[in-house]
Amino acid sequence: MDKAWTRWQDWAEVVLGVVVLLAPLVVDTTNGAMWAMIVLGALIAADGLASLAAPAMVYGEWFQMVLGVLLFISPFVIGYTDLTGAAWTSWVGGVLTVAAGAIALPAANSAHAGRSGLAGQH
């Protein structure tokens, strides 16, 4: 079973979330782009921290991948594809977040199976 605070994929998710969260300080944004990046970045970082603390939380990795998809599509939905820095931060951050969540999913499944297997024996 994975130990808490050791999985590199979850640390990557935290770093990605913080980078997206802070990106509006250095890239041009609209009000909508800024809030999308702040909210999604904060959620990605928070979910990464939750996954670090509880490595058997499989749904956290699925939630992380959903957040990555939302980050990737946000420039299209909110309409900031013309803001190169903000758009590329969202696209790259979204793809990397989905990838980190997908790579962490087998480890989370393994940790969950190990944890539930011990609890189910009498």
WOSULKA-V346773 format. One record per backbone hydrogen bond with DSSP energy under -0.5 kcal/mol. NH is the residue of the N-H (numbers start at 0). CO is the residue of the C=O. If there is no record, write none. Layout:
BEGIN
nh & co
NH & CO
NH & CO
END
This chain:
BEGIN
nh & co
4 & 51
5 & 2
7 & 5
9 & 6
10 & 6
11 & 7
12 & 8
13 & 9
14 & 10
15 & 11
16 & 12
17 & 13
18 & 14
19 & 15
20 & 16
21 & 17
22 & 18
23 & 19
24 & 21
25 & 22
26 & 22
33 & 29
34 & 30
35 & 31
36 & 32
37 & 33
38 & 34
39 & 35
40 & 36
41 & 37
42 & 38
43 & 39
44 & 40
45 & 41
46 & 42
47 & 43
48 & 44
49 & 45
50 & 46
51 & 47
52 & 48
53 & 49
56 & 53
57 & 55
59 & 56
60 & 56
60 & 57
61 & 57
62 & 58
63 & 59
64 & 60
65 & 61
66 & 62
67 & 63
68 & 64
69 & 65
70 & 66
71 & 67
72 & 68
73 & 69
74 & 70
75 & 72
76 & 72
77 & 73
78 & 73
78 & 74
79 & 74
80 & 74
82 & 79
83 & 81
85 & 27
86 & 82
87 & 83
88 & 84
89 & 85
90 & 86
91 & 87
92 & 88
93 & 89
94 & 90
95 & 91
96 & 92
97 & 93
98 & 94
99 & 95
100 & 96
101 & 97
102 & 98
103 & 99
104 & 100
105 & 101
107 & 103
108 & 104
109 & 105
110 & 106
111 & 107
112 & 108
113 & 109
114 & 110
115 & 111
116 & 112
117 & 113
118 & 114
119 & 115
120 & 117
END
